[in-house]
């Protein structure tokens, strides 16, 4: 379901890196993004417990969420994930 920009042209799907996306706010944001846009999500967190239902094959958006179990305090992979994204959202507390 592609939206339109202010010029009436289709919005190109983005890859959004949700740092802390496995928490309460992040999981809800991720679910909303998947349900209402055609964007992809790279979710980074120490747990996938709150988004595990979003990663199931039965979801209509299966394959658009990529989860990475990373502790951002000491993992150099975070930089690469951010660089491969079009947009970064920091939800870490």
C-alpha positions in Angstrom: 0.0 0.0 0.0 2.1 2.8 -1.3 1.2 6.3 -0.3 1.7 9.5 -2.3 4.0 12.4 -1.6 3.0 16.0 -1.9 3.6 15.9 -5.6 1.2 13.0 -6.0 4.0 10.5 -6.8 4.3 7.1 -5.2 6.5 7.0 -2.1 9.4 4.7 -2.6 9.6 2.2 0.3 12.3 2.9 2.8 14.5 0.7 5.0 14.1 1.9 8.5 16.5 0.9 11.3 14.6 0.8 14.6 17.2 0.8 17.4 15.4 -0.5 20.5 12.6 -1.7 18.3 12.0 -4.8 20.4 10.6 -2.8 23.3 7.0 -1.6 24.0 7.1 1.5 21.9 9.3 0.1 19.2 7.2 -3.0 18.8 4.0 -1.0 18.4 5.7 1.4 15.9 7.1 -1.6 13.9 3.6 -3.2 13.8 2.0 0.1 12.6 4.7 0.6 10.0 4.2 -2.9 8.6 0.4 -2.6 8.6 0.2 0.8 7.0 3.2 1.2 4.7 5.4 -0.9 2.4 8.6 0.1 4.2 11.1 -2.5 5.5 12.3 -2.5 9.1 15.7 -3.5 10.6 14.9 -4.0 14.2 17.9 -3.9 16.7 17.4 -4.9 20.3 18.6 -7.3 23.0 15.3 -9.3 22.8 12.7 -10.1 20.2 10.1 -11.2 22.8 7.7 -8.3 22.2 8.0 -8.5 18.4 8.1 -12.2 17.9 4.5 -12.3 16.7 5.6 -9.8 14.0 8.3 -12.1 12.7 6.0 -15.1 12.1 5.5 -16.4 8.5 1.7 -16.0 8.8 2.0 -12.2 8.9 1.2 -10.5 5.6 4.4 -8.5 5.9 6.6 -11.5 6.4 10.1 -10.9 5.1 10.0 -7.1 5.6 11.3 -7.2 9.2 14.9 -8.2 9.9 15.7 -8.7 13.6 19.2 -8.4 15.0 19.9 -9.3 18.6 22.6 -6.8 19.4 23.6 -4.9 22.6 24.3 -1.5 21.1 26.8 -0.6 23.9 29.5 -3.0 22.6 28.7 -4.3 19.1 30.3 -2.8 16.0 27.6 -4.4 13.7 25.2 -1.5 14.6 27.1 0.9 12.4 26.7 -1.3 9.3 23.0 -1.7 9.9 22.5 2.0 10.2 24.5 2.6 7.0 22.3 0.2 5.0 19.2 2.0 6.2 17.5 5.0 4.7 16.3 6.2 8.1 17.2 5.5 11.7 14.9 5.7 14.7 16.4 5.5 18.2 14.0 4.1 20.8 16.6 3.0 23.3 16.1 4.1 27.0 
